[in-house]
């Protein structure tokens, strides 16, 4: 596993833990979610550029704004989707000798 892949996994876990931590703070937690949701969406878009990142940033925004959904590890799920279940095709070069 590359160092950048490990770094993005670590960031994903940290961002998920921060998002989950607000759930355990009584009274103030829901208000912290209002501040955390746009920040989390921006970070998701920064970590995963392109269409996938935009879709994931909308999902993480909705997940953080809605009550009782903070336990979903959206950043880590996106990391798994990107680096484990990625369907990007890799190009292969086949050399053929013509005589």
N, C-alpha and C positions, 0 to 999 in steps of 0.2 A: 504494500500500500504506500502510495506516495505521501510525502510530508504535507503537501497542500490538502490532500484528501483527509488526512488525520486532523489537520488544523480546522477544516470546515466541519468535521464531525464533532470536534471539541466545542466549537462555537455553537453548533446546533444544540448540543446537550445543555450548554450554559444558558442559551436563550430560552430553551424549553423549561429549565429549572426556574428561571426568573419569572416566566409566565405563570408557572404553577405556584410559585411562592405567594403571589398576590391572593390566591384562593384561601390561604391560611391566615390572612390578616383580617380579623373581624372589623366590620364597619368601614374601614378605609380601603380594603381590598378592591371592591367594585369600582371605586373612584380611581384607583391606580390602574385598573384595567383600561379605563378610558384614555389614560395617558400612554399606556404601554402598547395598545393596539396599533396606532399609526407608526410608532417607532419599530415595532416588530414587523409590520408590513414593509417598511422601508428597508430594514435589514434583510428580509427574505428576498426582496427584489435585488438588493446589492449582491447577495451571496449566489443567487441563481438567476443570471441575466436571461433575457429572451422571453418567449411566450410562456414557458413553464414557470419561470420566476414570477411573472405578472399574475398568472392564475394562482400560484401558491401564495402570493402576497395578499390577494383578495381573500383567500381561504383563511389565512392566519389572522387577518383583520377581523373577519366575522367570528372566528373561533374565540378570539380574545375579548370581543365586545359582548358576546352572548354570555349570560350567566351559566355557571356550572359546566362549562366546556373547557376550563383551563387545564384539565388533566390530560388532554390530547397532546401528544408530543409532535406538533406539526413540523417543526424544523427537522427533527430526527427522521420523521417519515419522509420528508422531502429529500433528505440526504440518502436514505435507503433507496428511494425511487430513482434518484439521479445516478448513484454510484454502484448500486447492486442490480437493479432491475432495468437499467438503461437499455433501450432498444436501438441505439445508434449503430448503424452498420459501419464496420471497419473495412476499408478498402484493402484488397489483396492484389498483389502484382504477380502474375504468372509469366515467366519467361518461356518462350517457345523458340527453339532453334529451327530455322527453315533452311533446307539444303537445296 
